């Protein structure tokens, strides 16, 4: 409840008590009088009653003024101080409490700020120790990334249910069609990305067949079986795939059970290469390879090599549960797509259209800058000057761009299996849902709103705008009022809000959705 609401409830309560006591005293006195005395008092009522009433009004005004001062100098500053102290301890260690309120409250703020200085110094020392301890691990990971980026073939590592855990640049090049082809096709193509389903970019049947062959080989005791097959590419042509199992190398008996019969097949590795026309399409029987997986590569022709880039990987997804269990998963472990729209106006129900759509993915608490969507959209209508003044997108900039009917199906594929996040999501979701029928899609993803979450965590703060929350959480706002720029800032806001939510006992997605519904901003509609 806002402090202003508490204030008026307190004032009305005091007024009710004062006038109630006076009314009860007068009524009690009246009832104790005889009829003759009541007639006498009634004759004098016009002279007697104004003074008690005037006194009650003055008393209520004085008490109300004192309560107002109490709220202004003590209660509101202390409530804001409690929220800000939590921000210091969890997400923004450089934030300091402003000197606001009565002298005693200001003194308390100075003590908290001094403690925060000591805490920040201690934390800096701990962070330095942790960074030093993790340096070797990071170096090994960087070596892995460098090695994978230099491989001439595409490589994918997937969980047993087809969730992508690692991919290199060559795999992204093979499985991503050119932008022009993507929007020219009648059906939306899949996206390759961490946490996404492999079956969105490759045909499921040969993968299922290959997985079955690998499981049979593992059950026969083969240590390193592989199988090969070809599958069509979305942009035309064939892809040659070599498939090998990935094992979980831990059990209850051994620390690293490489050859233990208790080891479990927890995923698989795919090596990808373009196939010349006329190649076989059936899965080859599994063969065992000594010393590791050694797939044959198709083609020996030299081609210019693209500049290497770091490999994208997130092996913690090996243990992530399915979409049907999202509500019970911790907020930290969820996959999110944070998005924003720029429009021709603020009335989507009255004909305003989306002219820019930006989105970024978050996997296991990591913003993935390589997995973004940033697209201008032709609204097929004029853009008012008032809107251009806000986002800077003119009619000339969107002429000839894909339409919403082309973009929205691709965005629907982009957000598969993820929780949608936006700031003031009621507006952005209204823009999307008004186009669902026309575009043949339906967005049934869970939706979180950073505006609502902020109001739940900081009910006593003055502003819950992107800029206001960013100032409180020490975030730099870049690209404001561009779809991708706002989406990136909102993604950072979400990651900062999660520890604050956990401190309030809001740990899972179900907790966050339940808390959001209690926000006063949850009643906003468009």
C-alpha positions as CSV (number, residue, x, y, z in Angstrom):
1,X,0.0,0.0,0.0
2,X,1.3,3.5,-0.9
3,X,2.2,5.8,2.0
4,X,-0.3,8.3,0.7
5,X,-3.1,5.7,1.1
6,X,-1.9,4.9,4.6
7,X,-1.8,8.6,5.5
8,X,-5.4,9.2,4.5
9,X,-6.6,6.0,6.2
10,X,-4.9,7.2,9.3
11,X,-6.4,10.7,9.1
12,X,-9.9,9.4,8.4
13,X,-9.5,7.0,11.3
14,X,-8.5,9.7,13.7
15,X,-11.4,11.9,12.5
16,X,-13.8,9.1,13.0
17,X,-12.5,8.4,16.5
18,X,-12.7,12.1,17.6
19,X,-16.2,12.7,16.3
20,X,-17.4,9.3,17.4
21,X,-16.2,10.0,21.0
22,X,-17.9,13.4,21.0
23,X,-21.1,12.0,19.5
24,X,-21.2,9.1,22.0
25,X,-20.6,11.6,24.9
26,X,-23.4,13.9,23.7
27,X,-25.8,10.9,23.1
28,X,-25.0,9.4,26.5
29,X,-25.6,12.7,28.3
30,X,-28.8,13.3,26.4
31,X,-30.2,9.9,27.3
32,X,-29.5,10.5,31.0
33,X,-31.5,13.7,31.1
34,X,-35.2,13.9,32.1
35,X,-37.8,15.1,29.6
36,X,-37.8,18.6,31.2
37,X,-34.0,18.8,31.2
38,X,-34.0,17.6,27.5
39,X,-36.4,20.5,26.6
40,X,-34.2,22.9,28.4
41,X,-31.0,21.6,26.7
42,X,-32.8,21.6,23.3
43,X,-33.6,25.3,23.7
44,X,-29.9,26.0,24.4
45,X,-28.5,23.6,21.7
46,X,-27.9,26.4,19.2
47,X,-25.6,28.1,21.7
48,X,-23.9,25.0,23.1
49,X,-23.2,22.7,20.1
50,X,-21.1,24.9,17.9
51,X,-18.2,25.1,20.4
52,X,-17.7,21.3,20.9
53,X,-17.9,20.8,17.1
54,X,-15.5,23.6,16.5
55,X,-13.2,22.2,19.1
56,X,-13.4,18.7,17.5
57,X,-12.6,20.2,14.1
58,X,-9.6,22.1,15.5
59,X,-8.4,19.0,17.3
60,X,-8.7,16.9,14.2
61,X,-6.8,19.5,12.2
62,X,-4.0,19.6,14.7
63,X,-3.7,15.9,15.0
64,X,-3.9,15.6,11.2
65,X,-1.0,18.1,10.8
66,X,1.1,16.2,13.3
67,X,0.4,13.0,11.5
68,X,1.3,14.6,8.2
69,X,4.6,15.8,9.7
70,X,5.2,12.3,11.1
71,X,4.7,10.7,7.7
72,X,6.8,13.3,5.9
73,X,9.8,13.3,8.2
74,X,9.7,9.8,9.6
75,X,7.5,7.1,8.1
76,X,7.9,7.7,4.4
77,X,11.7,8.3,4.6
78,X,12.1,5.1,6.7
79,X,10.1,3.0,4.3
80,X,12.1,4.3,1.4
81,X,15.3,3.7,3.4
82,X,14.3,0.1,3.9
83,X,13.9,-0.5,0.2
84,X,17.1,1.4,-0.7
85,X,19.1,-0.6,1.9
86,X,18.0,-3.8,0.3
87,X,19.1,-2.4,-3.1
88,X,22.6,-1.6,-1.6
89,X,23.0,-5.1,-0.1
90,X,21.8,-7.1,-3.2
91,X,22.2,-5.3,-6.5
92,X,23.7,-1.8,-6.4
93,X,26.6,-1.7,-3.8
94,X,27.5,1.9,-4.8
95,X,24.1,3.4,-4.1
96,X,23.9,5.5,-0.9
97,X,20.9,6.7,1.0
98,X,20.0,10.4,0.5
99,X,19.8,12.7,3.6
100,X,16.1,13.0,3.8
101,X,13.6,13.4,6.8
102,X,14.1,14.3,10.4
103,X,17.5,14.6,12.0
104,X,17.2,11.2,13.6
105,X,16.4,9.6,10.3
106,X,19.3,11.5,8.6
107,X,21.6,10.2,11.3
108,X,20.4,6.6,10.7
109,X,21.0,7.1,6.9
110,X,24.6,8.2,7.6
111,X,25.2,5.1,9.8
112,X,23.8,2.8,7.0
113,X,25.9,4.6,4.4
114,X,29.0,4.1,6.5
115,X,28.2,0.4,6.9
116,X,27.6,0.3,3.1
117,X,31.1,1.7,2.5
118,X,32.7,-0.9,4.7
119,X,30.6,-3.6,3.1
120,X,31.6,-2.5,-0.4
121,X,35.3,-2.5,0.6
122,X,35.0,-6.0,2.0
123,X,33.0,-7.2,-1.0
124,X,35.6,-5.8,-3.4
125,X,38.2,-7.8,-1.6
126,X,36.1,-11.0,-1.8
127,X,35.3,-10.4,-5.5
128,X,39.0,-10.0,-6.2
129,X,39.7,-13.3,-4.5
130,X,36.8,-15.0,-6.4
131,X,38.0,-13.6,-9.8
132,X,41.5,-14.9,-9.1
133,X,40.2,-18.3,-8.2
134,X,38.0,-18.5,-11.4
135,X,40.7,-17.2,-13.7
136,X,41.9,-20.7,-14.6
137,X,38.4,-21.9,-15.3
138,X,37.7,-18.9,-17.5
139,X,40.9,-19.5,-19.4
140,X,39.9,-23.1,-20.1
141,X,36.5,-22.0,-21.3
142,X,38.0,-19.4,-23.6
143,X,40.3,-22.1,-25.0
144,X,37.3,-24.3,-25.7
145,X,35.5,-21.4,-27.3
146,X,38.6,-20.6,-29.5
147,X,39.0,-24.2,-30.5
148,X,35.3,-24.6,-31.4
149,X,35.3,-21.4,-33.4
150,X,38.2,-22.6,-35.5
151,X,36.6,-25.9,-36.5
152,X,35.7,-26.1,-40.2
153,X,32.5,-27.9,-39.4
154,X,29.4,-26.8,-37.5
155,X,29.1,-28.3,-34.0
156,X,26.0,-28.5,-31.8
157,X,25.7,-30.0,-28.4
158,X,22.1,-30.7,-27.2
159,X,20.4,-32.2,-24.2
160,X,18.6,-35.5,-24.6
161,X,15.3,-33.7,-25.4
162,X,16.9,-31.6,-28.2
163,X,17.6,-28.4,-26.3
164,X,20.6,-26.6,-27.7
165,X,23.5,-26.2,-25.2
166,X,26.4,-25.1,-27.5
167,X,26.8,-24.0,-31.1
168,X,29.7,-22.5,-33.0
169,X,29.7,-19.9,-35.8
170,X,29.8,-22.5,-38.6
171,X,26.6,-24.2,-37.2
172,X,24.9,-20.8,-37.1
173,X,25.9,-20.1,-40.7
174,X,24.6,-23.5,-41.9
175,X,21.3,-23.3,-40.0
176,X,20.4,-19.6,-40.4
177,X,19.0,-18.7,-43.8
178,X,19.9,-15.3,-45.3
179,X,17.7,-12.4,-44.0
180,X,16.1,-11.9,-47.4
181,X,15.2,-15.6,-47.8
182,X,13.9,-15.7,-44.2
183,X,11.1,-13.2,-44.9
184,X,10.5,-14.3,-48.5
185,X,9.4,-17.8,-47.4
186,X,5.8,-18.6,-46.6
187,X,6.5,-20.3,-43.4
188,X,8.7,-18.9,-40.6
189,X,12.0,-20.6,-40.1
190,X,13.5,-21.7,-36.8
191,X,16.1,-19.9,-34.8
192,X,19.3,-21.5,-33.5
193,X,20.1,-20.3,-30.0
194,X,20.9,-21.5,-26.5
195,X,18.0,-23.2,-24.8
196,X,16.1,-23.5,-28.1
197,X,14.8,-26.7,-29.5
198,X,16.9,-28.3,-32.2
199,X,13.7,-29.6,-33.8
200,X,12.9,-26.0,-34.8
201,X,15.8,-25.9,-37.3
202,X,16.2,-29.6,-38.3
203,X,13.8,-32.3,-39.3
204,X,12.8,-34.4,-36.3
205,X,12.5,-37.8,-37.9
206,X,16.2,-38.5,-38.8
207,X,17.2,-37.0,-35.4
208,X,14.9,-39.4,-33.5
209,X,16.1,-42.3,-35.6
210,X,19.8,-41.4,-34.9
211,X,19.1,-41.0,-31.2
212,X,17.4,-44.4,-31.1
213,X,20.5,-46.0,-32.8
214,X,22.8,-44.3,-30.3
215,X,20.8,-45.5,-27.3
216,X,20.8,-49.1,-28.7
217,X,24.6,-48.9,-29.2
218,X,25.1,-47.6,-25.7
219,X,22.9,-50.3,-24.2
220,X,25.1,-52.9,-26.0
221,X,28.1,-51.4,-24.1
222,X,29.8,-49.4,-26.9
223,X,31.8,-46.6,-25.4
224,X,31.8,-44.1,-28.3
225,X,29.2,-44.9,-30.9
226,X,28.4,-42.5,-33.8
227,X,25.9,-42.5,-36.6
228,X,25.6,-40.4,-39.7
229,X,22.7,-39.2,-41.9
230,X,21.7,-36.3,-44.2
231,X,18.7,-34.0,-43.7
232,X,17.3,-31.1,-45.9
233,X,18.2,-27.5,-45.1
234,X,15.5,-24.8,-44.7
235,X,17.2,-22.8,-47.5
236,X,17.6,-25.7,-49.8
237,X,20.3,-28.3,-50.2
238,X,21.3,-31.1,-47.8
239,X,23.2,-31.2,-44.6
240,X,25.4,-34.1,-43.5
241,X,25.1,-34.8,-39.8
242,X,27.4,-36.9,-37.6
243,X,25.8,-37.8,-34.3
244,X,27.5,-39.0,-31.1
245,X,26.3,-39.3,-27.5
246,X,27.2,-37.1,-24.6
247,X,27.4,-38.7,-21.2
248,X,26.9,-37.6,-17.6
249,X,30.2,-38.6,-16.0
250,X,29.1,-38.7,-12.4
251,X,27.5,-41.4,-10.4
252,X,27.0,-42.3,-6.7
253,X,30.2,-44.5,-6.7
254,X,32.8,-42.7,-8.8
255,X,33.7,-39.0,-9.1
256,X,34.3,-39.3,-12.9
257,X,32.9,-42.6,-14.1
258,X,34.1,-42.5,-17.7
259,X,33.7,-46.2,-18.2
260,X,31.2,-46.9,-15.5
261,X,28.2,-48.9,-16.5
262,X,26.0,-46.5,-14.4
263,X,26.8,-43.5,-16.7
264,X,23.8,-42.0,-18.4
265,X,23.4,-40.6,-21.9
266,X,22.4,-37.0,-21.1
267,X,22.6,-35.5,-24.6
268,X,24.3,-35.7,-28.0
269,X,26.8,-33.9,-30.2
270,X,26.1,-33.1,-33.8
271,X,28.8,-32.3,-36.4
272,X,27.4,-30.6,-39.5
273,X,28.7,-30.2,-43.0
274,X,27.0,-29.4,-46.3
275,X,26.2,-32.5,-48.4
276,X,26.7,-32.8,-52.1
277,X,23.4,-33.6,-54.0
278,X,22.8,-37.3,-54.3
279,X,24.1,-38.3,-50.9
280,X,22.4,-40.9,-48.8
281,X,19.6,-39.9,-46.5
282,X,19.2,-42.9,-44.2
283,X,20.9,-43.2,-40.9
284,X,24.1,-45.3,-41.0
285,X,24.3,-48.0,-38.3
286,X,26.3,-46.9,-35.3
287,X,30.0,-47.5,-35.4
288,X,32.4,-47.2,-32.5
289,X,35.2,-44.7,-32.7
290,X,38.3,-45.1,-30.5
291,X,39.6,-42.0,-28.8
292,X,36.6,-39.9,-29.4
293,X,34.2,-38.9,-32.1
294,X,35.9,-38.6,-35.5
295,X,33.3,-37.8,-38.1
296,X,34.1,-37.8,-41.8
297,X,33.8,-34.3,-43.3
298,X,32.2,-33.8,-46.8
299,X,34.2,-31.8,-49.3
300,X,37.8,-30.6,-49.5
301,X,37.4,-27.4,-51.5
302,X,39.0,-24.4,-49.9
303,X,36.7,-21.5,-49.2
304,X,37.4,-18.1,-47.5
305,X,37.0,-18.6,-43.7
306,X,34.8,-16.3,-41.7
307,X,36.4,-14.4,-38.9
308,X,36.2,-16.6,-35.7
309,X,33.9,-15.5,-32.9
310,X,33.4,-16.9,-29.4
311,X,31.3,-20.1,-29.2
312,X,27.9,-19.8,-27.5
313,X,27.4,-22.4,-24.8
314,X,25.4,-23.0,-21.6
315,X,25.9,-26.5,-20.2
316,X,23.8,-25.8,-17.1
317,X,20.8,-26.4,-19.4
318,X,21.5,-30.1,-19.2
319,X,19.4,-30.2,-16.0
320,X,16.7,-27.8,-17.0
321,X,13.1,-29.0,-16.9
322,X,10.5,-28.8,-19.6
323,X,8.1,-26.0,-20.5
324,X,5.2,-27.6,-18.7
325,X,7.1,-27.1,-15.4
326,X,8.0,-23.5,-15.9
327,X,5.7,-22.1,-13.1
328,X,7.7,-24.0,-10.5
329,X,11.2,-23.2,-11.8
330,X,13.4,-20.6,-10.1
331,X,13.4,-17.2,-11.7
332,X,17.2,-17.4,-12.0
333,X,17.1,-20.6,-14.2
334,X,14.4,-19.5,-16.7
335,X,14.9,-18.6,-20.3
336,X,13.5,-15.2,-21.1
337,X,12.8,-13.1,-24.2
338,X,12.8,-9.4,-23.2
339,X,11.2,-7.3,-25.9
340,X,9.9,-3.8,-26.7
341,X,7.9,-2.2,-29.5
342,X,7.9,1.2,-31.0
343,X,4.5,2.2,-32.5
344,X,2.8,5.0,-34.5
345,X,0.9,6.0,-31.3
346,X,-0.4,4.9,-27.9
347,X,-3.8,3.5,-29.0
348,X,-3.3,0.1,-30.6
349,X,-7.0,-0.6,-30.4
350,X,-7.7,2.5,-32.4
351,X,-5.4,1.7,-35.4
352,X,-1.9,2.4,-34.2
353,X,0.6,0.0,-35.6
354,X,4.0,-1.5,-34.6
355,X,6.9,0.0,-36.6
356,X,9.8,-1.5,-34.7
357,X,10.3,-4.8,-32.7
358,X,13.3,-5.5,-30.7
359,X,14.1,-8.5,-28.4
360,X,17.0,-10.2,-26.7
361,X,17.2,-13.6,-25.0
362,X,18.3,-14.3,-21.4
363,X,19.5,-17.9,-20.6
364,X,20.4,-18.9,-17.0
365,X,20.9,-15.3,-16.0
366,X,23.0,-14.3,-19.0
367,X,22.0,-11.8,-21.6
368,X,22.9,-13.2,-25.0
369,X,23.9,-10.2,-27.2
370,X,24.3,-12.6,-30.2
371,X,20.7,-13.7,-30.0
372,X,18.7,-10.6,-30.7
373,X,15.9,-9.4,-33.0
374,X,15.9,-5.8,-34.2
375,X,13.5,-5.2,-37.0
376,X,11.8,-2.1,-38.6
377,X,8.3,-2.8,-39.8
378,X,6.2,-1.1,-42.5
379,X,3.0,0.0,-40.9
380,X,1.3,0.8,-44.2
381,X,0.1,4.1,-42.7
382,X,1.4,7.5,-41.8
383,X,3.5,8.1,-38.6
384,X,2.4,11.2,-36.6
385,X,5.0,13.8,-36.0
386,X,4.4,13.5,-32.2
387,X,5.5,9.9,-32.4
388,X,8.5,10.6,-34.6
389,X,9.6,13.2,-32.0
390,X,9.8,10.3,-29.4
391,X,11.4,7.4,-31.3
392,X,12.8,9.2,-34.4
393,X,11.4,6.6,-36.8
394,X,10.1,8.3,-40.0
395,X,7.9,7.0,-42.8
396,X,10.9,6.9,-45.1
397,X,12.8,4.6,-42.7
398,X,10.1,1.9,-42.8
399,X,9.1,2.1,-46.5
400,X,9.8,-1.3,-48.1
401,X,10.5,-3.1,-44.8
402,X,8.7,-6.4,-44.0
403,X,5.1,-6.0,-42.8
404,X,3.8,-7.2,-39.5
405,X,2.3,-10.3,-41.2
406,X,5.9,-11.3,-42.2
407,X,7.6,-10.4,-38.9
408,X,5.2,-11.6,-36.2
409,X,5.4,-15.4,-37.2
410,X,9.2,-15.1,-37.0
411,X,9.0,-13.4,-33.6
412,X,6.7,-16.2,-32.5
413,X,9.4,-18.7,-33.3
414,X,12.0,-16.5,-31.7
415,X,10.1,-16.6,-28.3
416,X,9.3,-20.4,-28.3
417,X,9.8,-21.9,-24.9
418,X,10.6,-18.6,-23.2
419,X,9.0,-16.3,-20.7
420,X,8.1,-13.0,-22.3
421,X,9.3,-9.9,-20.4
422,X,8.5,-6.2,-21.1
423,X,8.3,-2.9,-19.2
424,X,4.6,-2.0,-19.1
425,X,3.9,-5.3,-20.8
426,X,0.2,-4.5,-21.0
427,X,0.8,-2.1,-23.9
428,X,3.3,-4.3,-25.8
429,X,1.2,-7.5,-25.4
430,X,-1.9,-5.6,-26.6
431,X,0.0,-4.6,-29.7
432,X,0.9,-8.3,-30.4
433,X,-2.4,-9.8,-29.5
434,X,-4.4,-7.5,-31.8
435,X,-2.4,-9.0,-34.7
436,X,-2.5,-12.6,-33.7
437,X,-5.5,-13.7,-35.8
438,X,-4.3,-11.8,-38.9
439,X,-0.8,-13.3,-38.6
440,X,-1.9,-16.8,-37.6
441,X,0.0,-17.0,-34.3
442,X,-0.9,-17.1,-30.7
443,X,1.3,-15.9,-27.8
444,X,0.6,-18.1,-24.9
445,X,3.9,-17.7,-23.2
446,X,4.0,-16.6,-19.5
447,X,4.5,-12.8,-19.3
448,X,6.4,-10.8,-16.7
449,X,6.3,-7.0,-16.4
450,X,9.3,-5.2,-14.9
451,X,7.0,-2.3,-14.1
452,X,4.8,-4.5,-11.9
453,X,7.8,-6.3,-10.4
454,X,9.4,-3.0,-9.5
455,X,6.2,-1.7,-7.9
456,X,6.0,-4.9,-5.8
457,X,9.6,-4.6,-4.6
458,X,9.7,-0.8,-4.2
459,X,6.1,0.3,-3.4
460,X,7.3,3.5,-1.7
461,X,9.5,4.8,-4.6
462,X,8.3,7.8,-6.5
463,X,8.9,6.4,-10.0
464,X,8.8,3.0,-11.7
465,X,9.8,4.2,-15.2
466,X,12.7,2.6,-17.0
467,X,14.8,5.7,-16.3
468,X,13.8,5.8,-12.6
469,X,14.5,2.2,-11.9
470,X,17.8,2.3,-13.8
471,X,19.0,5.2,-11.7
472,X,18.1,3.3,-8.5
473,X,19.9,0.2,-9.7
474,X,22.9,2.0,-11.2
475,X,22.3,1.0,-14.8
476,X,23.3,3.0,-17.8
477,X,20.5,3.7,-20.3
478,X,21.6,3.6,-23.9
479,X,19.4,3.7,-27.0
480,X,16.3,4.9,-25.1
481,X,13.1,4.8,-27.2
482,X,14.5,2.3,-29.7
483,X,13.0,-1.1,-29.5
484,X,16.2,-3.1,-29.0
485,X,17.7,-0.4,-26.8
486,X,14.8,-0.5,-24.4
487,X,14.7,-4.3,-24.6
488,X,18.4,-4.5,-23.5
489,X,17.9,-2.1,-20.6
490,X,14.8,-4.0,-19.5
491,X,16.8,-7.2,-19.6
492,X,19.4,-5.7,-17.3
493,X,16.5,-4.4,-15.0
494,X,15.1,-7.9,-14.8
495,X,18.4,-9.5,-13.8
496,X,18.8,-6.8,-11.1
497,X,15.2,-7.3,-9.8
498,X,15.5,-11.1,-9.4
499,X,17.7,-10.9,-6.2
500,X,15.3,-8.3,-4.7
501,X,12.3,-10.5,-5.5
502,X,14.1,-13.5,-3.9
503,X,14.7,-11.4,-0.8
504,X,10.9,-11.0,-0.5
505,X,10.3,-14.7,-0.9
506,X,9.4,-14.4,-4.6
507,X,11.5,-17.2,-6.0
508,X,9.7,-19.1,-8.8
509,X,7.8,-17.9,-11.9
510,X,4.5,-18.7,-10.1
511,X,5.5,-16.5,-7.2
512,X,6.3,-13.6,-9.6
513,X,3.1,-13.9,-11.5
514,X,1.1,-14.0,-8.2
515,X,2.9,-11.0,-6.9
516,X,2.4,-9.1,-10.1
517,X,-1.3,-9.4,-9.9
518,X,-1.2,-7.7,-6.5
519,X,0.4,-4.5,-8.0
520,X,-1.8,-1.4,-8.4
521,X,-0.4,-1.1,-11.9
522,X,-1.8,-4.5,-12.8
523,X,-5.2,-2.9,-13.7
524,X,-3.7,-0.9,-16.6
525,X,-5.3,-1.9,-20.0
526,X,-4.9,-0.7,-23.6
